[in-house]
């Protein structure tokens, strides 16, 4: 319930800020969303601005459930030009298996992402990310499973009008007293069409306790309502027997239009 309360509070704060107009001398920067693909970008959100990424996901036909509905919430804050902090949670997870319905709060993860190299010309932006689970849930998992901790190398680049994000992932999965390494790779490509952006992604994760592999193909479309507010929708289809066969999702990304602190050189003006 505490996680749900935090989720509702942050949602209230986000929408409350929509009513505040911005001055011409303090324009709102653009949101930099990790939605709707699995691959988060190597680039960070604007320094000093809170960003919220919220969504719902409906999945069916997986190894742990027949149907599952969940809500997700990710809060991001870049505190330095090269360092972003984030908290991701699932306030609600409703699953159905063997005609039984279960309602749980999902797991909570905290993490940080830092830029190693800024992109320039034909060189991509390269970042490293570390994520750790801070709350364990009894809710059934998707085909990717859950992890105790995870390290990610992220690359992002723009190539001939297309934006590319790719991730390499190493995670630690736990089942009882057993610990196993999980490896994953994601590759997404997107192309803007006016206010719309079309995205396609292929991804793979090993399933160490099943000795199998989960592979999926994702398609999504997002629409920029304002540069700090983006809505999205899409679907994902599993390509192996141990993959979740179908997932559909909708969500939005909202960057609060007021910076939490001023740069030192702006304070002296």
VENVENRA-V506428 format. One record per residue. SS is DSSP state (H for helix, E for strand, L for the rest). PHI is phi in whole degrees, -180 to 180 (NA if undefined). Layout:
# VENVENRA-V506428
SS/PHI  SS/PHI
This chain:
# VENVENRA-V506428
L/NA  H/-63  H/-64  H/-62  H/-63  H/-63  H/-59  H/-65  H/-65  H/-66  H/-64  H/-63  H/-62  H/-62  H/-74  H/-64  H/-71  L/-61  L/-81  L/-91  L/-79  L/-102  L/-80  L/-67  L/-85  L/-135  L/-66  L/-79  L/-74  L/-81  L/-68  L/-126  L/-86  L/-88  L/-84  L/-97  L/-84  L/-73  L/-78  L/-73  L/-73  L/-74  L/-77  L/-108  L/-74  L/-59  E/-63  L/88  L/-110  E/-76  E/-125  E/-116  E/-121  E/-125  E/-167  E/-126  E/-137  E/-114  E/-129  E/-147  L/64  L/-130  L/-69  L/-106  L/-161  L/-94  E/-143  E/-151  E/-126  E/-145  E/-112  E/-126  E/-145  E/-125  E/-111  E/-124  E/-148  E/-88  E/-96  E/-139  L/-54  L/-113  E/-136  E/-122  E/-110  E/-151  E/-133  E/-123  E/-147  E/-125  E/-61  E/-144  E/-137  E/-115  E/-128  E/-130  E/-150  L/52  L/65  E/-113  E/-107  E/-127  E/-122  E/-138  L/-86  L/-84  L/-83  E/-126  E/-129  E/-123  E/-160  E/-144  E/-134  E/-128  E/-84  E/-89  E/-139  L/-78  L/-73  E/-158  L/55  L/-95  E/-94  L/-78  E/-77  E/-123  E/-133  E/-122  E/-134  E/-130  E/-129  E/-135  E/-76  E/-116  E/-147  L/-99  L/-122  L/-89  L/-65  L/-64  L/-100  L/-73  L/-61  L/-69  L/81  L/-123  L/-142  L/-82  E/-154  E/-150  E/-121  E/-135  E/-106  E/-122  E/-129  E/-136  E/-158  E/-111  E/-132  L/52  L/85  E/-110  E/-105  E/-120  E/-126  E/-139  E/-129  E/-119  E/-124  E/-126  E/-131  E/-109  E/-104  E/-127  E/-138  L/67  L/-93  E/-86  E/-126  E/-136  E/-88  E/-116  E/-124  E/-143  E/-139  E/-133  E/-145  E/-126  E/-136  E/-137  E/-143  E/-77  E/-134  L/68  L/-81  E/-96  E/-135  E/-99  E/-127  E/-134  E/-149  E/-121  E/-144  E/-144  E/-135  E/-73  E/-121  L/-62  L/-85  L/-96  L/57  E/-132  E/-136  E/-101  E/-134  E/-146  E/-128  E/-116  E/-131  E/-152  E/-133  E/-127  E/-131  E/-88  E/-67  E/-135  L/-68  L/-105  E/-139  E/-128  E/-109  E/-148  E/-158  E/178  E/-147  E/-134  E/-121  E/-74  L/-110  L/-125  L/-66  L/-96  L/-88  L/-62  L/-70  E/-141  E/-137  E/-123  E/-150  E/-139  E/-177  E/-151  E/-123  E/-134  E/-97  L/-58  L/-79  L/-117  L/-72  L/-75  L/-150  L/-100  L/-67  H/-60  H/-71  H/-75  H/-65  L/-82  L/-76
